[in-house]
């Protein structure tokens, strides 16, 4: 018994005869007849009665088979519908929102790469800039999903969904000659009177850090920069700190200090609800199921 035989059976029932069923299926009448005979032979029962006066009639066995055949053919259609997104899905493109990722040498990429072989796809990264670019790439299909420090709420778009991966530690760049570099872990109190340099679109990080500073009644200034390089160039021995989410390679004249543990921001994967292919959704689920400790390695 196969789909072609059941299709022929259902077409005869719906169209009332072998000839009309053959026309619907774009087959010859003998081909339709042969498929019904094969089906009846396999089931060991007569399914249809053909008469000049009454036309084609269902037997009791045929009446029993009818709802089952409809369900089986519907399942065939469901399988094709749900598997079709996998066709041509030879690679998954991950949007890298600086400073969350450092490209294909990052811990995130290396960890996710271990999950990819079982999905039989290739993982690629695409470096993105500000939040507006990240959002555009997601909505236009430039990336399959995005690893970012931006919150979905900040984007205010119902087409985007966010899955939390882990709480990312916050690090601060300071000048090596700065008094703040005397600490291995930078207490927020040390930022009192300092200038915080921001670059790109770290809206959510600003909000979390600012909340902690206000809670401790710390005063600070802020300065916007167009790039990380510009922000780093502003740091002097006297003042200034650049806060970022993931530790980067230390520049020669700078120190990278871990900020107090009470500053923690959620990092997550964002994807477009109405276009997320099953293979991408499966990868996201596997990533989110990883223990948080794996991101510390």
C-alpha positions as CSV (number, residue, x, y, z in Angstrom):
1,X,0.0,0.0,0.0
2,X,1.4,3.4,-1.0
3,X,0.3,7.0,-1.4
4,X,-0.3,6.6,-5.1
5,X,-2.8,3.8,-4.5
6,X,-4.6,5.7,-1.8
7,X,-4.8,8.9,-3.9
8,X,-6.4,6.8,-6.7
9,X,-8.9,5.4,-4.2
10,X,-9.8,8.8,-2.8
11,X,-10.1,10.4,-6.3
12,X,-12.6,7.7,-7.4
13,X,-14.7,8.3,-4.3
14,X,-14.7,12.1,-4.7
15,X,-15.3,12.1,-8.5
16,X,-17.7,9.2,-8.7
17,X,-15.8,7.0,-11.1
18,X,-12.6,5.7,-12.6
19,X,-12.6,7.9,-15.7
20,X,-13.0,11.2,-13.8
21,X,-10.4,10.1,-11.3
22,X,-8.0,9.4,-14.1
23,X,-8.6,12.9,-15.4
24,X,-8.0,14.5,-12.0
25,X,-4.8,12.6,-11.5
26,X,-3.6,13.1,-15.1
27,X,-3.3,9.3,-15.5
28,X,-4.7,6.8,-17.9
29,X,-7.9,4.9,-16.8
30,X,-6.0,1.5,-16.9
31,X,-3.4,2.9,-14.5
32,X,-6.0,3.9,-12.0
33,X,-7.7,0.6,-12.3
34,X,-4.4,-1.2,-11.7
35,X,-3.6,0.7,-8.6
36,X,-7.0,-0.1,-7.1
37,X,-6.5,-3.8,-7.9
38,X,-3.1,-3.7,-6.2
39,X,-4.6,-2.1,-3.2
40,X,-7.5,-4.5,-2.9
41,X,-5.1,-7.5,-3.4
42,X,-2.8,-6.2,-0.6
43,X,-5.7,-5.6,1.8
44,X,-7.5,-8.8,0.8
45,X,-10.9,-7.1,0.4
46,X,-13.0,-5.5,-2.4
47,X,-13.2,-1.8,-1.9
48,X,-15.3,-0.6,-4.9
49,X,-18.2,-2.0,-6.8
50,X,-18.6,-0.9,-10.4
51,X,-22.1,-0.9,-12.0
52,X,-23.5,0.7,-15.2
53,X,-26.6,1.9,-13.4
54,X,-25.4,2.7,-10.0
55,X,-21.9,3.9,-10.9
56,X,-19.0,3.2,-8.5
57,X,-20.1,2.3,-5.0
58,X,-18.1,1.7,-1.8
59,X,-18.2,-1.6,-0.1
60,X,-18.2,-1.9,3.7
61,X,-14.5,-2.4,3.5
62,X,-14.2,0.7,1.3
63,X,-16.3,2.7,3.8
64,X,-14.0,1.6,6.6
65,X,-10.9,2.5,4.6
66,X,-12.1,6.0,3.5
67,X,-11.4,8.0,6.7
68,X,-8.2,6.1,7.2
69,X,-7.0,6.9,3.7
70,X,-7.8,10.5,4.2
71,X,-5.8,10.6,7.4
72,X,-2.8,8.8,5.8
73,X,-2.7,11.1,2.8
74,X,-3.0,14.2,5.1
75,X,0.0,12.9,7.0
76,X,1.9,12.6,3.7
77,X,1.1,16.2,3.0
78,X,2.1,17.3,6.5
79,X,5.5,15.6,6.2
80,X,6.2,17.3,2.9
81,X,5.1,20.7,4.4
82,X,7.2,20.4,7.5
83,X,10.3,19.0,5.8
84,X,10.3,21.4,2.9
85,X,12.1,24.2,4.8
86,X,15.1,21.9,5.0
87,X,15.5,21.9,1.3
88,X,18.4,24.0,0.3
89,X,19.2,24.9,3.9
90,X,22.9,24.1,3.5
91,X,24.2,26.8,5.8
92,X,23.1,28.9,8.8
93,X,24.2,32.5,9.1
94,X,24.7,33.8,12.6
95,X,24.7,37.6,13.0
96,X,27.5,38.7,15.2
97,X,26.7,41.9,17.2
98,X,30.0,43.4,18.3
99,X,31.1,43.2,21.1
100,X,29.2,40.0,21.8
101,X,31.3,38.0,19.3
102,X,34.8,38.0,17.9
103,X,34.0,36.1,14.7
104,X,34.9,32.5,14.1
105,X,37.6,32.4,16.8
106,X,35.1,33.3,19.5
107,X,34.0,30.8,22.2
108,X,30.4,31.2,21.1
109,X,31.2,30.2,17.5
110,X,33.4,27.2,18.6
111,X,30.7,25.9,21.0
112,X,27.9,26.2,18.5
113,X,30.1,24.7,15.7
114,X,30.1,21.5,17.8
115,X,26.3,21.3,17.5
116,X,26.1,21.9,13.8
117,X,27.4,18.5,12.4
118,X,24.3,16.6,13.6
119,X,22.1,19.1,11.6
120,X,24.2,18.6,8.4
121,X,24.6,22.4,7.7
122,X,27.5,24.8,7.6
123,X,27.6,27.6,10.2
124,X,28.8,31.0,9.1
125,X,29.1,34.3,11.0
126,X,28.3,37.8,9.8
127,X,29.6,40.8,11.7
128,X,26.9,43.5,12.2
129,X,27.0,47.0,13.5
130,X,24.4,49.1,15.3
131,X,21.0,47.8,16.4
132,X,19.2,49.2,13.3
133,X,21.5,47.1,11.1
134,X,21.0,44.0,13.2
135,X,17.2,44.3,13.0
136,X,17.2,44.9,9.2
137,X,19.4,41.9,8.6
138,X,17.0,39.7,10.7
139,X,13.8,40.9,9.0
140,X,15.3,40.8,5.5
141,X,16.8,37.3,5.9
142,X,20.4,38.5,5.8
143,X,21.0,36.3,8.9
144,X,19.2,33.3,10.2
145,X,19.5,34.4,13.8
146,X,21.4,37.0,15.8
147,X,23.6,36.8,18.9
148,X,23.3,40.2,20.5
149,X,23.3,42.2,23.8
150,X,20.2,44.1,22.7
151,X,16.9,43.3,24.3
152,X,13.9,42.5,22.0
153,X,11.9,45.0,24.1
154,X,14.2,47.8,23.1
155,X,13.4,47.0,19.4
156,X,9.7,47.0,20.1
157,X,8.9,44.7,17.2
158,X,6.4,41.8,17.6
159,X,8.1,40.0,14.7
160,X,11.2,39.3,16.8
161,X,11.6,36.8,19.6
162,X,14.3,36.5,22.1
163,X,15.7,33.5,23.9
164,X,18.0,34.0,26.9
165,X,21.3,32.1,26.8
166,X,23.2,33.2,29.9
167,X,24.1,36.2,32.1
168,X,27.2,37.7,30.5
169,X,29.9,39.2,32.7
170,X,30.7,42.9,32.2
171,X,34.3,44.0,31.7
172,X,35.8,47.4,31.7
173,X,38.8,48.8,29.8
174,X,40.8,51.3,31.7
175,X,44.2,52.9,31.1
176,X,47.0,50.9,32.7
177,X,48.2,53.9,34.6
178,X,44.8,54.6,35.9
179,X,44.2,54.2,39.7
180,X,41.3,51.9,38.8
181,X,43.7,49.4,37.2
182,X,45.0,48.5,40.7
183,X,42.0,46.3,41.2
184,X,41.7,42.9,39.6
185,X,37.9,43.2,39.8
186,X,36.6,46.8,39.3
187,X,34.1,47.9,42.0
188,X,31.4,50.2,40.8
189,X,32.4,52.7,43.4
190,X,35.6,53.3,41.5
191,X,33.5,54.8,38.7
192,X,32.5,57.7,40.8
193,X,33.3,60.9,39.0
194,X,34.5,59.0,35.9
195,X,33.5,59.2,32.3
196,X,31.9,56.1,30.8
197,X,32.6,55.7,27.1
198,X,30.0,53.9,25.0
199,X,30.1,52.8,21.4
200,X,27.6,51.2,19.0
201,X,24.1,50.5,20.5
202,X,24.7,49.1,24.0
203,X,21.3,50.4,25.2
204,X,20.5,47.5,27.4
205,X,24.0,47.5,29.0
206,X,23.7,51.2,29.7
207,X,20.4,50.7,31.4
208,X,21.6,47.9,33.7
209,X,24.9,49.6,34.6
210,X,23.2,53.0,35.1
211,X,20.6,51.4,37.4
212,X,23.4,49.9,39.6
213,X,25.3,53.2,39.7
214,X,22.2,55.2,40.7
215,X,21.4,52.6,43.4
216,X,24.9,53.2,44.9
217,X,24.4,57.0,44.5
218,X,27.5,57.2,42.2
219,X,27.9,60.2,39.9
220,X,29.4,59.7,36.4
221,X,29.5,61.2,32.9
222,X,28.8,59.5,29.6
223,X,30.3,60.1,26.2
224,X,29.2,58.5,22.9
225,X,31.7,57.2,20.4
226,X,31.4,56.0,16.9
227,X,33.6,52.9,17.3
228,X,35.5,50.9,19.9
229,X,38.8,52.3,18.6
230,X,37.6,55.8,19.2
231,X,36.4,54.9,22.7
232,X,39.7,53.3,23.6
233,X,41.6,56.3,22.4
234,X,39.7,58.5,24.9
235,X,40.9,56.6,27.9
236,X,43.5,58.5,29.9
237,X,45.4,57.7,33.1
238,X,43.2,60.3,34.9
239,X,39.8,59.1,34.1
240,X,37.5,57.0,31.9
241,X,36.3,53.4,31.4
242,X,34.9,51.6,28.5
243,X,32.4,48.9,29.6
244,X,31.7,45.9,27.3
245,X,30.1,42.5,27.6
246,X,32.7,40.0,26.5
247,X,36.4,40.2,27.3
248,X,38.5,41.1,24.3
249,X,42.2,41.0,23.8
250,X,43.9,43.5,26.0
251,X,45.5,46.5,24.1
252,X,49.1,47.1,25.2
253,X,48.4,50.3,27.2
254,X,45.1,49.2,28.6
255,X,43.9,46.8,31.3
256,X,40.7,44.8,31.1
257,X,39.1,44.4,34.5
258,X,36.1,42.3,35.5
259,X,33.4,44.6,36.9
260,X,31.6,43.8,40.1
261,X,29.5,40.7,39.9
262,X,26.3,42.6,40.7
263,X,26.4,43.9,37.1
264,X,25.1,41.1,34.9
265,X,23.2,41.5,31.6
266,X,21.2,38.8,29.8
267,X,22.5,37.9,26.4
268,X,20.3,36.0,24.0
269,X,19.4,34.8,20.5
270,X,16.9,36.8,18.5
271,X,15.1,35.4,15.5
272,X,12.2,36.2,13.2
273,X,9.1,34.3,14.2
274,X,7.5,34.0,10.8
275,X,10.5,32.9,8.9
276,X,12.6,30.8,11.3
277,X,13.2,27.5,9.5
278,X,12.9,24.3,11.5
279,X,16.7,23.6,11.3
280,X,17.4,27.0,12.7
281,X,14.8,26.6,15.4
282,X,16.3,23.3,16.3
283,X,19.8,24.8,16.6
284,X,18.5,27.6,18.8
285,X,16.8,25.1,21.1
286,X,20.0,23.1,21.4
287,X,22.0,26.2,22.1
288,X,19.6,27.3,24.8
289,X,19.6,23.9,26.4
290,X,23.4,24.1,27.0
291,X,24.4,24.6,30.6
292,X,25.3,28.2,31.4
293,X,28.7,27.0,32.7
294,X,29.8,26.1,29.1
295,X,30.0,29.8,28.2
296,X,32.7,30.4,30.9
297,X,35.3,28.1,29.3
